[in-house]
């Protein structure tokens, strides 16, 4: 199993050329299954984890998230990027402390977003948003970890779907020390290309959390370096669960099990994984 330092070096190198998909598990089983498919890295999903705990997205405490990240990091040989929401803090110094704790979990990278979680002011003011990224950068540098920092502009997800404003923030985040840039919610080729061009040569993460005609090949051609799916895999799993459960509750039928994963296949996958980690 690679060391934490090796995982971080691998993760950083993935951002240097080409494009890779970074799917989002929400527990040990999904992390190990995704590793078995040959993905090169994984990313946590705040939404997927929250749903698994019976909470809304954003409803998990910092301590719970840190414990979850330690668990995912230990479960896989792959580098793990943390969806670290807004750093579980508003002020830059407090963000820096959260980032320090996040790095200590062994993640290869983490993202800090400019969404405040406050209903009356969903986005941080521009200057505060930049200061928060700068503080996160300083915390990573003090750690000497080499963890990769992603700066997220949440405009399209939080009531301000303005491409110019998202780009203004991403450019400033890049200047403040973000290694990778991310504007979740942009969907069209034109929007994606504009973001990539604006922050070049720094890499851009593109979120595909919905049915999309754009493929990995298409996004690679546009210049995306990293493609994540956020909570979409979790929601897909919930979709199958909900449909099957409703058929039983409402119609007394069990048709929803038709596409279920075979028991033997899951047993085989996790038995092999357990054999490779005898100490766990």
Secondary structure as UniProt FT lines:
FT   HELIX           4..14
FT   TURN            15..16
FT   STRAND          20..22
FT   HELIX           28..36
FT   TURN            37..38
FT   STRAND          41..43
FT   HELIX           46..52
FT   TURN            53..54
FT   TURN            57..58
FT   HELIX           62..75
FT   STRAND          79..83
FT   TURN            85..88
FT   HELIX           92..104
FT   TURN            105..106
FT   STRAND          109..113
FT   TURN            119..120
FT   HELIX           126..143
FT   STRAND          148..152
FT   HELIX           155..157
FT   TURN            158..159
FT   HELIX           163..175
FT   TURN            176..177
FT   STRAND          180..182
FT   TURN            184..185
FT   HELIX           189..199
FT   TURN            200..201
FT   STRAND          203..207
FT   HELIX           216..222
FT   STRAND          226..228
FT   TURN            230..231
FT   HELIX           232..246
FT   HELIX           247..251
FT   HELIX           255..257
FT   TURN            258..259
FT   HELIX           263..276
FT   TURN            278..279
//
